[in-house]
Amino acid sequence: MRHNLSAFGIYEIPFHSSRGLLRKALGGWQLSQTAFLHSGLPFSVLSAPYTANNNGIFQGSGPQYANRAPGVPLYRKSPVSGVTQTGSRQWLNPDAFASVVDPGTGACAGGDSPANCQFGNSGRNNVRGPHFIYSRCI
C-alpha cells in the first residue's frame, strides 16, 4: 500500500452530578473514533491462460499479463454494459487492456506464432484499486 493514514482518538464525556449513584451510573463514559485513509492496493491485469488443443502451460514461467491499449485511460467510473454488476461501481476500464490469448480458442490472439505468443506488456502491479476511507465512532 503506497499511502496509509490511520487515526485513533478517545474522548471522555464530561458528566457532573452531586448525586453519587447518578454519577456512578452515567459518569466515566467514553467515545472512541477510528479513521483510515488508504490509497488503492496495487494489482495486475492478467490474460486468459493458454489452452489451445489442451496444450496449456502448467506452472509456467510467470503470469501472462494483458496488453495495454495505447491511449486508453486505465480507470473508468461510469458503468460498462455487460461488465458492471447492478449496484456496484466501476473502477478499472476493461477497454484499456487486451488479452494476449483469445478466450474463445485458447490460442494466442492473432494465431499461434512467435510474434503473437508473447507475454503482455502491462506488467506486475501496474494499476491501483480504489481509495479506501473508513471512519467509525463508538
N, C-alpha and C positions, 0 to 999 in steps of 0.2 A: 504494500500500500504506500503510495507516494506521500500523501498528506493525511495526517491523523491528528485531530484535536479533540481532547476529552476534557470535560469539566464536571466537577462534583461540588456540591455545596450542602450545608446543613444550617438550618435556621431554627433557633428555639423560639417558640411562640410565647411572648410575654403574657403572663396571666397573674394578676394580683388580686388577692381576696383576703379579707381579715378572718374569714371562716376557715379553720383548719381542714375540715372534711371536704369542703368545696375545692380548696387549694390542692389537696392531695388527689382528688378525682380529675380535675381539669388542668392542673399545672404540670409542667415538665414535658409537654408535647413538642415534637419537632417536625419540621418539613424538610425533606431531602430532595435535591434536584440532581439529575444526571443528564448530561448532554454530550452527544458525539457528533462530530462532523468528519466524514471520511471522503477522500477523493475516490473515484471509482477504482475497483480492483482490475488489474490487467488480465487479459485473456487472449487466446489465439483463435483465429478462424481457420478451420481445417476443411480439406476437401473430402469428398466421399472416398472410401477406400477402393483400391484397385481390385476388381474381382472378375475380370474378363475370362471367360472359359474356365472358371474355377481355378484360376492361377493367381489367387490373392497372395499378398505378401504377409507372411506370418511373422510377427515380431520383427518387422522390417527395421531399417536403419533410421528411424526417426519419424516424426509426424509428417503427414502430407498436407502442407499448408496450401491455402487457397491463393489464387492470383488476385492482386488488387486491380480494379478497373481504374485506369488513369482518368483524373479529372472529376471523379465522382466523390462527393463528401462521404466520410466514414459514418457519420451519425445522422439520424433522421428521427424527428419527434412526432411526425404525423403517421397515422396507421397505414399499413401496407396491406392492400386487398389480398386475401388468401394466406397471409403470413401472421398478422397481428391478431391475437385471440381477443374476443369481445371482453371488455372490462379491464384489459391490460394496456400498458403504454409501450409504444415502440421506442427503442433506443438506437440499435445498430441498423445501418442501412444495408439491406441484403443486396441491393444493386451495386454496392461498392466492391463486391467480391465475385469471383467466378471459380468454380471447381475445376481442378486440373483433370479430374476424372468425370466422365459422363455418367451420372447416376443411373440412367436408363440401360446402358450397355455394360457398365463396369469397366470399360476400356478407357484409355486416355482420350480426353476431349480433342477432337480433330483426328483421331486414329492413332493406333499404336505405332509410334516411330520414335527414334531418339530425339527428334525435335519437339515432339508433343509430350512425351512421357518424362516430364521434369517435375521436381518439387516446386510448389508455388512460391511466389516472391513476397508474400505478406509477412512472413517471419513470426517469431515467438513473441507473445505478449505485446503486440503492436497496437491493440485497441484497449480502451478502458470502459468498464461498466459505468452505470450512472452513479452520481454522487449520492451519498447516504447521510441523511440528517435524522437524528433521533433525540428526542427530549422527553423526560418523564419526571413528574413531580409526585411524590408520595409523602 
